């Protein structure tokens, strides 16, 4: 286990000028930067900065900023903090436990834009994916809110091109 226990605090998000949003900040006793390349490999929407070093990823409906000795995420209230941090602790520990099965990705991902994704889609606007248009679907794919599996109109060559574009 890489990450066991930590101290945390809940405070007003510094980026919120109205002081209405809360965040929790966990101070870590250990440096977790060794797991960053594995998280970068596991999470397609991960923003990994080896120079910083830091990782920003979405998991369990939240966005987490993970630094070598700190984790930051938004919370609804103080009671929401412990479960949010327990979730990301489990994600970090699972990635570390399975590191022999995961090819670490050392380079930051280059995220494809919604327009780039749209240009590769069949542009049928069939709505089978649950979106009204292919552009709306492309925007969801670009943000990680939708999967290519949801598009029933993809041919194998188009799917391969999109997977390459998305860094799968």
C-alpha positions, 0 to 999 in steps of 0.5 A, a space after each residue: 500500500 502506497 497511501 495509508 492515512 492522511 490529515 485533511 482540512 475543508 476550506 473555501 476554494 481559493 478560486 471562488 471569489 464569492 466563497 460559496 464552494 468548498 474544497 478539501 485538501 489532504 496533506 500526505 505523509 508520503 510522496 505519491 508522485 511515483 504513481 503518477 505515470 500509472 494514473 496517467 495510463 489508466 485515466 484517459 482524461 488525466 492531465 499529467 505534468 511530469 515537470 510539476 509534478 502533478 496529476 489532474 484526473 476525474 474519478 467517481 464524478 469528481 476532479 482531483 488535483 494530486 501533487 506529490 504530498 497533497 490531494 485537492 478536490 471540491 466537496 459539497 460540505 465537510 461530511 463529503 470530504 472523507 468519502 471523497 478522499 477515501 475514494 481517491 486513496 483507493 484509486 491511488 493504492 489500486 494503481 500502485 498495487 497493479 503497477 506490474 500490470 500497467 504500462 506507465 505513461 510518462 508523457 502528458 496526453 494530448 487531448 483531441 478537440 471536439 472538432 477533431 473528433 467530430 471531423 472523424 465521425 460519420 456525421 449522421 446525427 442519428 442520435 443512437 448515442 443519446 446525443 442530438 448531433 454528432 458534434 454534441 457527441 464529439 464534445 462529450 467524447 472530448 471531455 471523457 463524458 462519453 465513450 466511442 462505444 456509444 456510437 453505433 455508426 463507427 466503421 472499424 477504420 474510423 474507430 481505429 483512427 479515433 482511438 489513435 486520435 484519443 490516445 487509446 
